Each structure stands twice: as C-alpha cells, then as structure tokens.
Amino acid sequence: MHLLNTLYVTTPESRLRLDNDTLRVELDEETRLRVPLHHLQAVVCFGHVGVSLPLMHKLAEESIALVLLDMNGRFKARLEGAVSGNALLRQAQHAVALDSEKCLAMARAVVAGKIRNQRHVLLRGTRDTKSTDDEKVLSRAALNLAASLRALPAATTLDAVRGLEGEAARNYFDAFNRLVRPDLRDRFAMDGRTRRPPRDRVNTLLSFLYSMWMNDCRSACESAGLDPQIGFLHAVRPGRAALALDLMEEFRPFADRLALTLINRLQLNASDFSVREGGAVLLEVDGRKTVVKAFQERKQEAVAHALLVESVPIGVLAMIQARLLARAIRGDVAGYVPFAMK
C-alpha cells in the first residue's frame, strides 16, 4: 500500500527487492507492485516481510528509512543512513535535558498537551452521546483531567509530572468504553490500557495506530535536526527514542479518535482480530490494511493551527511541532507549545 511517500507492506510473506532504482514487491514469486525509490521517504513492514540486502543498502544510501514492526505494529527495528542532524541544535538539546528546570518545563508542556487533547476527546463524546449515564461518566472524567492540568504547574519533579500524566491516563481510559457505540461494547471493550501484548481488540487497535504515529514523530525529530534518543518526559534508555515518544504524546488522542471512528462506523469488525494462545489479540491482514488506509486518509484532513493562524494537513503536524520544539530548545521562544485539538 503506497500512500503519501510511505510504502506500508502489510501482507505476510511479501518480498521486497531492488530493481535498478525501483522497489519491487513480490508475493508467491509474482510482482505485485513497483515503486520508484525517488517517490519514497520511508518503507514500513509489518510482520514476516523479507527485504533483500541490496535493497537495504540502497535505502540507506538514499536516506529512505526502513522500519520493521511486528504483526501488531510494535516497533522492532529501523534502518537509516548516516545521521546529518544539526550539531549545535543537538548540543543545545542535550544541555536542556541535563538542566533540571528546563527539562521539567519541557516535560510539563508535553504532558499538558496530551491531557488537553485527551480532554477534548472526552468532551466531544459528551456532546455526541445520547445516554445520560454515558454523559455523566465522560463529564466526570473530563473534570478529573482538568484537575490534573491545574496541578501540573505545581509539579516540581519529573516523577510528579509523570504521576499526574499516569493519573490522567487512568481517568481517561476508565471512561473510554463510553465512547464506543453501546451495541458494540460487548465486542470492543477495554479493561484499562494493556500492551506487550494487548489483551483486547481496542488495545490492539490503539497500539497499532500509536506505532504509526511513533514512526512519523521519530522521522519529524530527525528532519528537524533533533536527536530522537534524548527526551525530557521519557527517561533515556538504550534503544529508546525518548524525544520521539515525548513528541508523540500530544498526538495519541488523534489515534484514539481514529480508533473510535473505525469501530463506531463499522469499518472494523470483531472478525478483523484474532486471539492467540496466551490471550494476545492480533489485528489480521485485512484489518491492518483498513487501518493503514484510514490513517493515511485522516492525515490528509486539514486542521487549524493556532500558532500558524492557518489550516494544515494532519500529516504535517508532527513536522511542524518538531520544528517548534527545536525553536524552544534553542531558546528562540519562551517555551514549547503543543498542538491543541479543536
């Protein structure tokens, strides 16, 4: 599936090969797709997909990212060429990460952006629901998130900020089932947030969407010249793209809303998922194709950006916010302002 300069390969046992300056997708020894490399910025493979070594070398040479995810969208690996980030910007980023006050301010901004957007999802649900009980639950959860937002400025440590983020997330997901159509709740119900592996259809869908947003956020950080490994809210660990995770927080509610749309409009059914031994729930091939297509279509929708005073496609928001984050790190502006859903 080739959309918006990213090739998503969702069919198991596909083989990707280099054919001159073209990427060729094969299945059962038949060519299913050809894409000129100059059209691509990234190739994202789900599950058991083979990639030839000559193609890997060519992708790295052309600075086209190769991202490997498991069947459920969980990140496994990323291949990229030589890093060409802005050394002075990265030096400033590392300095901010080591400055406890500046790091704390960044973490507060990241969490504030996430909670505001989560609250927006809940408030939209209160307007759309026809159930008085659902409206009460969603309104109460939105009030709890507002309380978490008010408490953020008084949080004087990273642990306190993370604690408020965790409390807000619990309140949010405790009410999340009320956003699903009542007649679908027996098939699409979540018992809190579970991962590695997800234990129900909603968690599986959310994890899949978060993985795609994560890939976009990491690419946005690199495009802005930032070091995706050095974050502020998320602790630095080997192999963890902490800054990309920070940037993604404000976009998780975008994934949540898309998941609800896919469920409530019957674009996904219970049969698009399977339960494996041990209780892990997987999204099947056709379901993955549906989600990827919907994700890319949603990215083409325009939204108003308060700081730019104009509408922009959702698909470029991560790039815009990464550049705003870079300006805040350099000290060009007073602080980072996350994107607010409207």
C-alpha positions as CSV (number, residue, x, y, z in Angstrom):
1,M,0.0,0.0,0.0
2,H,1.8,3.1,-1.2
3,L,0.5,6.3,0.3
4,L,1.9,9.8,0.9
5,N,5.6,8.9,0.3
6,T,5.5,5.9,2.7
7,L,5.2,2.3,1.5
8,Y,3.3,0.2,4.0
9,V,3.8,-3.6,3.4
10,T,1.1,-5.4,5.4
11,T,0.8,-8.7,3.6
12,P,2.8,-11.6,5.3
13,E,5.5,-13.4,3.3
14,S,5.9,-10.5,0.9
15,R,9.4,-10.0,-0.5
16,L,10.9,-6.6,-1.3
17,R,13.7,-6.4,-3.9
18,L,15.8,-3.8,-5.6
19,D,15.2,-3.5,-9.4
20,N,17.5,-0.8,-10.7
21,D,16.1,2.4,-9.0
22,T,12.8,0.8,-8.2
23,L,11.5,-1.1,-5.2
24,R,9.7,-4.3,-6.3
25,V,7.1,-6.1,-4.1
26,E,6.8,-9.8,-4.7
27,L,4.3,-12.3,-3.3
28,D,4.3,-16.0,-4.3
29,E,7.0,-15.2,-6.8
30,E,4.8,-12.7,-8.6
31,T,5.4,-9.0,-8.8
32,R,2.6,-7.1,-7.1
33,L,3.9,-3.6,-7.1
34,R,6.7,-1.4,-8.3
35,V,7.6,2.0,-6.7
36,P,10.4,4.3,-7.9
37,L,12.7,5.0,-5.0
38,H,12.6,8.7,-5.6
39,H,8.9,8.7,-4.6
40,L,9.7,7.3,-1.2
41,Q,10.6,8.7,2.2
42,A,10.0,5.5,4.2
43,V,9.2,1.8,3.9
44,V,7.3,0.3,6.8
45,C,7.0,-3.5,7.0
46,F,4.5,-5.3,9.3
47,G,5.3,-8.9,10.4
48,H,7.0,-11.5,8.2
49,V,8.2,-9.5,5.3
50,G,11.5,-10.2,3.5
51,V,13.9,-7.4,2.4
52,S,16.9,-8.1,0.2
53,L,20.3,-6.9,1.3
54,P,20.9,-4.9,-2.0
55,L,17.6,-3.0,-1.3
56,M,18.7,-2.3,2.3
57,H,21.9,-0.8,1.1
58,K,20.1,1.3,-1.5
59,L,17.5,2.6,1.0
60,A,20.3,3.6,3.4
61,E,22.2,5.3,0.6
62,E,19.1,7.3,-0.4
63,S,18.2,8.2,3.2
64,I,15.0,6.3,2.9
65,A,14.0,4.8,6.3
66,L,13.3,1.1,6.6
67,V,11.1,0.4,9.6
68,L,10.3,-3.1,10.8
69,L,7.2,-3.6,13.0
70,D,5.7,-6.9,14.3
71,M,2.2,-8.1,13.2
72,N,0.6,-5.9,15.9
73,G,2.6,-2.7,14.9
74,R,5.1,-2.9,17.7
75,F,8.5,-1.4,16.8
76,K,11.3,-3.9,16.2
77,A,14.0,-2.1,14.2
78,R,14.8,0.8,12.0
79,L,17.5,1.1,9.3
80,E,18.7,4.5,8.3
81,G,21.7,6.1,6.6
82,A,24.2,8.4,8.0
83,V,22.8,10.9,10.6
84,S,23.1,14.5,9.4
85,G,21.5,16.4,12.3
86,N,22.3,19.9,13.3
87,A,25.2,19.5,15.7
88,L,24.6,22.9,17.5
89,L,20.9,22.1,17.9
90,R,21.6,18.7,19.3
91,Q,24.2,20.2,21.7
92,A,21.5,22.6,22.9
93,Q,19.0,19.7,23.3
94,H,21.4,17.7,25.4
95,A,22.1,20.8,27.6
96,V,18.3,21.3,28.1
97,A,18.0,17.6,29.0
98,L,20.7,18.0,31.7
99,D,19.2,21.2,33.1
100,S,16.7,20.1,35.7
101,E,14.5,23.2,35.5
102,K,14.4,23.4,31.7
103,C,13.8,19.7,31.4
104,L,11.0,19.9,33.9
105,A,9.3,22.7,31.9
106,M,9.5,20.7,28.7
107,A,8.0,17.6,30.4
108,R,5.2,19.7,31.8
109,A,4.4,21.1,28.3
110,V,4.4,17.6,26.8
111,V,2.0,16.3,29.4
112,A,-0.2,19.3,29.3
113,G,-0.6,18.9,25.5
114,K,-1.6,15.2,25.9
115,I,-4.1,15.8,28.7
116,R,-5.7,18.8,26.9
117,N,-6.2,16.7,23.8
118,Q,-7.5,13.7,25.8
119,R,-10.0,16.0,27.5
120,H,-11.1,17.2,24.1
121,V,-11.9,13.6,23.1
122,L,-14.0,13.1,26.2
123,L,-15.8,16.4,25.8
124,R,-16.6,15.6,22.2
125,G,-18.0,12.3,23.5
126,T,-20.3,14.1,26.0
127,R,-21.7,16.2,23.1
128,D,-22.3,13.2,20.8
129,T,-23.8,10.7,23.3
130,K,-27.5,10.2,23.7
131,S,-27.1,8.4,27.0
132,T,-27.4,10.4,30.2
133,D,-25.3,7.8,32.1
134,D,-22.5,8.0,29.5
135,E,-22.6,11.8,29.6
136,K,-22.2,11.8,33.3
137,V,-19.2,9.4,33.2
138,L,-17.5,11.3,30.4
139,S,-18.1,14.7,32.0
140,R,-16.7,13.4,35.3
141,A,-13.6,12.1,33.6
142,A,-13.1,15.4,31.8
143,L,-13.3,17.3,35.1
144,N,-10.7,15.0,36.5
145,L,-8.4,15.7,33.6
146,A,-9.0,19.4,34.1
147,A,-7.9,19.0,37.7
148,S,-4.7,17.2,36.6
149,L,-4.0,20.1,34.2
150,R,-4.4,22.6,37.1
151,A,-2.0,20.6,39.2
152,L,0.8,20.5,36.6
153,P,2.4,23.9,37.3
154,A,2.9,22.9,40.9
155,A,4.7,19.6,40.0
156,T,8.3,20.3,40.9
157,T,9.9,17.0,39.8
158,L,9.8,14.7,36.8
159,D,8.3,12.0,38.9
160,A,5.5,14.3,40.0
161,V,4.8,15.2,36.3
162,R,4.8,11.5,35.3
163,G,2.5,10.8,38.2
164,L,-0.1,13.4,37.0
165,E,0.2,12.0,33.5
166,G,-0.5,8.5,34.8
167,E,-3.4,9.6,36.9
168,A,-4.9,11.4,33.9
169,A,-4.4,8.4,31.7
170,R,-6.2,6.2,34.2
171,N,-9.2,8.5,34.3
172,Y,-9.3,8.8,30.6
173,F,-9.2,5.1,29.8
174,D,-11.6,4.3,32.6
175,A,-14.2,6.3,30.6
176,F,-13.0,5.2,27.2
177,N,-15.6,2.4,26.8
178,R,-18.3,5.1,27.0
179,L,-17.1,6.5,23.6
180,V,-17.9,3.2,21.8
181,R,-21.4,2.7,20.5
182,P,-23.5,0.8,23.1
183,D,-24.3,-2.0,20.7
184,L,-20.6,-2.7,20.0
185,R,-19.3,-2.6,23.6
186,D,-19.6,-6.4,24.0
187,R,-17.1,-6.8,21.2
188,F,-15.0,-3.7,21.6
189,A,-14.5,-3.2,25.3
190,M,-11.2,-2.4,27.0
191,D,-10.2,-3.2,30.6
192,G,-7.7,-0.5,31.1
193,R,-4.6,0.0,28.9
194,T,-2.7,-3.2,28.1
195,R,0.3,-3.7,25.9
196,R,3.1,-6.2,25.1
197,P,0.9,-7.9,24.2
198,P,-2.5,-6.1,24.0
199,R,-5.3,-8.2,25.5
200,D,-8.4,-6.9,23.7
201,R,-9.4,-5.5,20.3
202,V,-9.4,-1.9,21.4
203,N,-5.9,-2.1,22.9
204,T,-4.6,-3.9,19.8
205,L,-6.0,-1.2,17.5
206,L,-4.6,1.6,19.7
207,S,-1.1,0.0,19.8
208,F,-1.2,-0.3,16.0
209,L,-2.1,3.3,15.5
210,Y,0.4,4.5,18.1
211,S,3.2,2.7,16.3
212,M,2.4,4.5,13.1
213,W,2.3,7.9,14.8
214,M,5.6,7.0,16.5
215,N,7.3,6.4,13.2
216,D,6.1,9.8,12.0
217,C,7.3,11.5,15.1
218,R,10.7,10.0,15.0
219,S,11.1,11.0,11.4
220,A,9.9,14.5,12.3
221,C,12.5,14.8,15.0
222,E,15.3,13.7,12.7
223,S,14.0,16.0,9.9
224,A,14.2,19.0,12.4
225,G,17.8,18.1,13.3
226,L,17.0,16.8,16.7
227,D,18.3,13.7,18.5
228,P,15.3,11.4,18.8
229,Q,17.0,9.5,21.6
230,I,17.3,12.3,24.1
231,G,13.9,13.3,25.6
232,F,12.6,15.2,28.6
233,L,9.5,13.4,29.9
234,H,10.6,9.9,28.9
235,A,13.7,8.6,30.6
236,V,16.7,8.0,28.4
237,R,17.4,4.2,27.8
238,P,19.4,2.3,25.2
239,G,17.4,1.9,22.0
240,R,14.6,4.1,23.1
241,A,13.6,7.1,21.0
242,A,12.7,9.2,24.1
243,L,12.2,12.5,22.3
244,A,10.0,10.9,19.6
245,L,7.9,9.5,22.5
246,D,7.7,12.9,24.0
247,L,6.5,14.5,20.7
248,M,4.0,11.7,20.2
249,E,2.1,12.3,23.5
250,E,0.1,15.2,22.1
251,F,-0.9,13.0,19.1
252,R,-2.1,9.9,20.9
253,P,-5.6,11.3,21.1
254,F,-5.6,11.7,17.3
255,A,-5.0,7.9,17.2
256,D,-7.7,7.4,19.8
257,R,-10.3,9.3,17.8
258,L,-9.4,7.4,14.6
259,A,-9.8,4.1,16.5
260,L,-13.2,5.1,17.7
261,T,-14.2,6.2,14.2
262,L,-13.2,2.8,12.7
263,I,-15.1,1.0,15.4
264,N,-18.3,3.1,15.6
265,R,-18.6,3.3,11.8
266,L,-18.2,-0.5,11.4
267,Q,-15.1,-0.1,9.3
268,L,-13.6,-2.8,11.5
269,N,-15.4,-5.8,12.8
270,A,-14.6,-8.4,15.5
271,S,-13.6,-10.8,12.7
272,D,-10.7,-8.5,11.8
273,F,-9.0,-9.6,15.0
274,S,-7.8,-13.0,16.3
275,V,-6.9,-14.3,19.8
276,R,-3.7,-16.2,20.1
277,E,-2.6,-18.7,22.7
278,G,-1.8,-16.9,25.9
279,G,-4.5,-14.2,25.3
280,A,-2.7,-11.9,22.9
281,V,-5.0,-10.2,20.4
282,L,-3.8,-9.6,16.9
283,L,-5.1,-7.4,14.0
284,E,-5.4,-9.6,10.9
285,V,-4.1,-8.7,7.4
286,D,-7.3,-7.2,6.0
287,G,-7.8,-5.2,9.2
288,R,-4.3,-3.8,9.1
289,K,-4.9,-2.7,5.5
290,T,-8.1,-0.9,6.6
291,V,-6.4,0.9,9.4
292,V,-3.4,2.0,7.3
293,K,-5.7,3.3,4.6
294,A,-7.8,5.2,7.2
295,F,-4.7,6.5,8.9
296,Q,-3.3,8.0,5.7
297,E,-6.6,9.4,4.7
298,R,-7.0,11.1,8.1
299,K,-3.5,12.6,7.7
300,Q,-4.8,14.5,4.6
301,E,-7.5,16.2,6.5
302,A,-6.8,19.9,7.4
303,V,-6.9,21.3,10.9
304,A,-6.4,24.8,12.2
305,H,-3.1,25.5,13.8
306,A,-3.3,28.3,16.3
307,L,0.4,29.4,16.1
308,L,0.4,29.4,12.3
309,V,-3.0,31.0,12.0
310,E,-3.8,28.7,9.1
311,S,-5.1,25.2,8.4
312,V,-2.6,22.5,7.7
313,P,-2.9,18.7,6.9
314,I,-2.8,16.5,10.0
315,G,0.0,14.6,8.3
316,V,2.5,17.5,8.6
317,L,1.6,18.3,12.3
318,A,4.5,16.2,13.6
319,M,7.0,18.0,11.4
320,I,5.6,21.4,12.4
321,Q,5.7,20.6,16.1
322,A,9.2,19.2,15.9
323,R,10.4,22.5,14.4
324,L,8.6,24.4,17.2
325,L,10.2,22.1,19.7
326,A,13.6,22.9,18.1
327,R,12.9,26.6,18.5
328,A,12.1,26.2,22.1
329,I,15.3,24.2,22.7
330,R,17.4,26.9,21.0
331,G,15.7,29.5,23.2
332,D,14.2,31.3,20.2
333,V,10.8,31.2,22.0
334,A,9.9,31.2,25.7
335,G,8.7,27.6,25.7
336,Y,7.2,24.7,23.8
337,V,3.5,24.9,22.9
338,P,1.9,21.5,22.0
339,F,-0.7,21.3,19.3
340,A,-4.3,21.6,20.7
341,M,-7.2,19.7,19.1
342,K,-10.3,21.7,18.3
